Amino acid sequence: MRRAPHERGRVLWGSRSRTVYVDHDLAALAAARAWWEHPARVRGGNVHVLDLDLRYPAGLTAALGEHLDLSVPVGVLSTLTLDHLQDEEVTGLVEALASRLAPGSGWGITHLSGMNGAADVYTGQAVEQGADTRLVAREADGLRKVFEESGWRWQASPPNDPGRGEPPIAALTTLARPDGCVETG
């Protein structure tokens, strides 16, 4: 929701830069729309705020195709979002984006890891409150396997502070060409 990804795009690509912010949380959507769609905030910013549920990747890929040129590499950023999806939902999303995005596209990820107890408490409290959300902590190897099986190259970042327990997974994936090579700019 912050300006940073959009501003980086504008620096790199100028007025051709496009940003699509996707969320399904009403509060996050309201804040994003207040920030990005208010005329006094960002003029000509080419930012689109979409209410989409990542559990339904067909709708996501269709909407992305309306706002972005998917024939050229694009960047995807998922910060602590994939851990709100069940395993089969993550697999479906990863496969759907792999099938629609151009080779050389990148996907930056942060994901909860090694904190199964915290994820269980969060999910339990959400269910008690009637919220349609959950939290799933995954190990890096399991998440890496899902991406690699769909044609993504996985590169995990080293933990920032290994002395404080298991940090979130931080990784960058790049979509390879069908021959296994990665296209570069």
C-alpha positions in Angstrom: 0.0 0.0 0.0 3.0 2.3 0.5 4.3 4.4 -2.3 7.7 2.7 -2.5 7.0 0.0 -5.2 5.1 2.6 -7.3 7.9 5.2 -6.9 10.6 2.7 -7.9 8.6 1.8 -11.0 8.2 5.5 -11.9 12.0 6.0 -11.5 12.8 3.0 -13.6 10.1 3.2 -16.3 8.7 6.7 -16.1 5.1 7.3 -17.2 4.9 3.7 -18.6 5.0 2.3 -15.1 1.9 0.4 -13.9 1.1 -0.7 -10.4 -1.8 -3.0 -9.5 -2.5 -3.3 -5.7 -4.6 -6.3 -4.9 -6.2 -7.0 -1.5 -9.3 -8.6 -0.1 -9.3 -6.9 3.3 -11.8 -4.1 3.4 -9.7 -1.9 5.7 -6.6 -2.3 3.6 -8.6 -1.6 0.4 -10.1 1.6 1.9 -6.7 2.8 3.0 -5.2 2.0 -0.4 -8.0 3.7 -2.3 -7.7 6.8 -0.1 -4.0 6.9 -0.8 -3.8 6.0 -4.5 -7.1 7.0 -5.9 -7.6 10.4 -4.3 -6.8 13.0 -6.9 -4.7 15.2 -4.6 -2.4 12.3 -3.7 -0.9 10.8 -6.9 -1.7 12.3 -10.2 -1.0 10.2 -13.3 0.3 7.4 -11.1 -1.1 4.5 -13.1 -2.1 2.7 -9.9 -5.1 0.4 -9.8 -6.5 -0.9 -6.6 -8.4 -4.1 -7.0 -10.6 -6.1 -4.5 -9.6 -9.6 -5.4 -9.2 -12.8 -3.5 -6.0 -14.7 -4.1 -7.9 -18.0 -3.5 -9.4 -17.5 -6.9 -6.4 -17.0 -9.3 -8.5 -17.1 -12.5 -10.1 -13.8 -11.5 -6.7 -12.4 -10.5 -5.0 -13.2 -13.8 -7.9 -11.9 -15.8 -7.8 -8.6 -13.9 -4.1 -8.3 -14.2 -4.3 -8.8 -17.9 -6.7 -5.8 -18.1 -4.2 -3.5 -16.4 -0.8 -4.8 -17.3 1.0 -6.0 -20.4 1.6 -9.7 -19.4 3.6 -10.4 -22.6 6.6 -8.7 -21.0 8.2 -9.5 -17.6 6.4 -8.0 -14.6 7.3 -7.9 -10.9 5.0 -9.4 -8.2 5.4 -8.6 -4.6 3.7 -10.7 -1.9 4.4 -9.6 1.6 3.0 -11.9 4.2 0.0 -12.8 1.9 0.7 -16.3 0.8 0.6 -17.5 4.5 -3.1 -16.7 4.5 -3.7 -19.4 1.9 -4.1 -23.1 2.3 -1.5 -25.3 0.5 -3.7 -26.1 -2.5 -4.6 -22.4 -2.8 -0.9 -21.4 -2.9 -0.2 -24.1 -5.5 -3.2 -22.8 -7.7 -2.0 -19.2 -7.5 1.6 -20.1 -8.3 0.6 -22.2 -11.2 -1.9 -19.6 -12.5 0.7 -16.8 -12.5 3.3 -19.1 -14.0 1.0 -19.8 -16.9 0.1 -16.1 -17.6 3.2 -14.1 -16.8 6.1 -13.7 -19.3 9.4 -15.5 -18.7 11.7 -13.3 -16.7 8.9 -12.1 -14.4 10.0 -11.9 -10.8 8.1 -12.5 -7.6 9.4 -11.2 -4.2 8.0 -13.1 -1.2 7.9 -12.8 2.5 6.2 -15.6 4.4 5.8 -16.8 8.0 8.1 -19.7 8.8 8.7 -21.9 11.8 6.0 -20.3 13.9 3.3 -23.0 13.7 2.0 -22.2 17.3 1.5 -18.5 16.5 -0.3 -19.4 13.2 -2.6 -21.8 15.1 -3.5 -19.1 17.7 -4.2 -16.5 15.0 -6.4 -18.9 13.1 -8.2 -20.0 16.2 -9.0 -16.4 17.2 -10.1 -15.5 13.7 -12.5 -18.5 13.6 -13.9 -17.5 17.0 -14.5 -14.0 15.7 -16.2 -15.2 12.5 -13.4 -13.9 10.3 -12.7 -15.6 7.0 -9.0 -15.8 7.4 -6.3 -18.1 8.6 -2.5 -18.2 9.0 -0.3 -21.0 7.7 3.3 -21.2 8.7 5.4 -23.1 6.1 8.9 -24.3 5.9 11.1 -22.7 3.1 11.7 -26.1 1.4 8.0 -26.8 1.0 7.3 -23.4 -0.4 10.3 -23.6 -2.7 9.1 -26.9 -4.1 5.7 -25.5 -5.0 7.3 -22.6 -6.9 10.0 -24.7 -8.7 7.4 -27.3 -9.8 5.6 -24.5 -11.6 8.7 -23.2 -13.4 9.9 -20.6 -11.0 13.6 -20.3 -9.9 13.8 -19.9 -6.2 16.5 -17.8 -4.4 16.0 -17.5 -0.6 17.5 -14.5 1.1 19.5 -15.1 4.3 17.7 -14.3 7.5 18.2 -10.8 8.9 18.6 -11.8 12.5 19.0 -15.6 13.0 19.4 -15.2 16.8 15.8 -14.3 17.3 14.3 -17.6 16.2 12.9 -18.5 12.8 12.5 -15.4 10.7 9.9 -15.1 7.9 11.0 -16.6 4.6 12.3 -14.0 2.2 12.8 -15.1 -1.4 12.9 -13.9 -4.9 11.7 -16.2 -7.7 12.1 -15.7 -11.4 10.0 -17.3 -14.0 12.2 -19.4 -16.3 11.6 -20.0 -20.0 10.3 -23.4 -21.0 13.9 -24.4 -21.8 14.9 -23.7 -18.2 16.9 -20.5 -18.9 16.0 -17.2 -17.2 15.5 -14.2 -19.5 17.3 -11.1 -18.4 16.6 -7.5 -19.4 
